[in-house]
């Protein structure tokens, strides 16, 4: 049982050394210190051992658990320190609004229809001036 605890401990410390972000650290904490972790399962299985074995194994498991918790807290502090030492342009402020996304454009059929109608609209204006209509003509949009 002590060998199993030592294996769990060495595996957990090896994984802890390779962690580089807070999300990885939280996943590690759940995996090695959570309710369903092998270490906690070992502590729960102490009931099947004799009294002398319970003392030895329980003490060792508690030492390993407290050492893992302390190391995780130290790792979290070092990750927070390294994050605070980043240049200010590398830190992302999640409270800022996001980038504006263009809402879209006209349908291709609408674009073609506009291209066809624009010369006709200009032609209508030209024809009114060509016909020498009075400047206050109601079809030109001026109000009499």
C-alpha positions in Angstrom: 0.0 0.0 0.0 2.9 2.4 0.8 4.4 1.6 -2.6 1.2 2.5 -4.3 1.1 5.9 -2.4 4.7 6.6 -3.4 4.0 5.8 -7.0 0.9 8.1 -7.0 3.0 10.8 -5.4 5.9 10.6 -7.8 3.5 10.6 -10.8 1.6 13.6 -9.5 4.8 15.6 -8.8 6.1 14.7 -12.3 2.9 16.0 -13.9 2.9 19.1 -11.7 6.3 20.1 -13.0 5.1 20.0 -16.6 2.1 22.3 -16.0 2.3 25.8 -17.7 -1.2 27.3 -17.3 -3.9 27.8 -14.6 -6.4 25.6 -16.5 -3.9 22.8 -16.6 -3.3 23.2 -12.9 -7.0 23.0 -12.1 -7.3 19.8 -14.2 -4.3 18.4 -12.3 -5.9 19.3 -9.0 -9.1 17.6 -9.8 -7.3 14.5 -11.2 -4.9 14.1 -8.2 -6.7 15.7 -5.3 -10.4 15.4 -6.2 -13.0 13.2 -4.7 -12.4 10.4 -7.2 -8.6 10.6 -7.3 -6.6 7.4 -6.6 -5.1 9.0 -3.5 -8.5 9.7 -2.0 -9.6 6.2 -2.9 -6.6 4.9 -1.0 -7.6 6.9 2.0 -11.1 5.5 1.8 -9.8 1.9 1.7 -8.0 2.3 5.0 -11.0 0.7 6.7 -10.0 -2.7 5.4 -6.5 -2.6 7.0 -5.4 -3.5 10.5 -4.9 -0.7 13.1 -1.1 -0.7 12.8 -1.3 -0.5 9.0 -3.9 2.2 9.2 -1.6 4.4 11.2 1.4 4.0 8.9 -0.5 4.2 5.6 -2.9 6.9 6.8 0.0 9.1 8.0 1.9 8.6 4.7 -1.1 9.3 2.6 -1.9 12.5 4.6 1.7 13.7 4.2 1.5 13.1 0.5 -1.8 14.8 0.1 -0.7 17.9 2.1 2.6 18.0 0.1 0.6 17.9 -3.1 -1.7 20.6 -2.0 1.2 22.8 -0.9 3.0 22.3 -4.2 -0.2 23.1 -6.2 -0.6 26.3 -4.2 3.0 27.3 -4.9 2.7 26.4 -8.6 -0.5 28.6 -8.8 1.4 31.5 -7.1 4.3 31.1 -9.6 1.9 31.0 -12.5 0.2 34.2 -11.3 3.5 35.9 -10.9 4.6 35.0 -14.4 1.3 36.3 -15.7 1.7 39.6 -13.9 5.3 39.9 -15.4 4.0 39.8 -19.0 4.2 43.0 -21.0 0.9 44.9 -20.9 0.4 44.4 -24.7 0.3 40.6 -24.3 -2.4 40.7 -21.6 -5.9 40.4 -23.0 -8.6 42.4 -21.3 -11.7 40.3 -21.5 -13.9 43.2 -20.5 -13.3 45.1 -23.7 -15.9 44.8 -26.5 -15.1 42.4 -29.3 -14.4 43.2 -32.9 -17.3 44.5 -35.0 -18.4 41.9 -37.5 -19.8 43.2 -40.8 -23.5 42.6 -41.1 -23.4 41.6 -44.7 -24.1 43.1 -48.1 -26.7 43.3 -50.7 -27.9 40.2 -52.5 -26.3 39.9 -56.0 -29.6 40.2 -57.7 -30.2 43.5 -55.8 -26.8 44.7 -56.9 -27.5 44.0 -60.5 -30.9 45.7 -60.3 -29.3 48.8 -58.8 -26.7 48.8 -61.6 -29.4 48.7 -64.2 -31.7 51.3 -62.6 -29.0 53.9 -61.8 -28.5 55.0 -65.5 -32.3 55.0 -66.0 -32.7 57.3 -63.0 -30.1 59.7 -64.4 -31.7 59.5 -67.8 -35.0 60.6 -66.3 -33.4 63.6 -64.6 -31.6 64.5 -67.9 -34.9 64.2 -69.9 -36.6 66.6 -67.6 -33.9 69.2 -68.0 -33.8 68.5 -71.7 -37.5 69.1 -72.1 -36.8 72.5 -70.5 -39.4 71.8 -67.8 -39.8 74.6 -65.3 -37.4 74.3 -62.3 -40.3 73.9 -59.8 -41.7 70.9 -61.7 -43.3 68.5 -59.2 -41.8 65.4 -60.9 -38.3 66.6 -60.0 -39.1 66.6 -56.3 -39.4 70.3 -55.7 -42.4 71.5 -53.9 -44.4 74.3 -55.5 
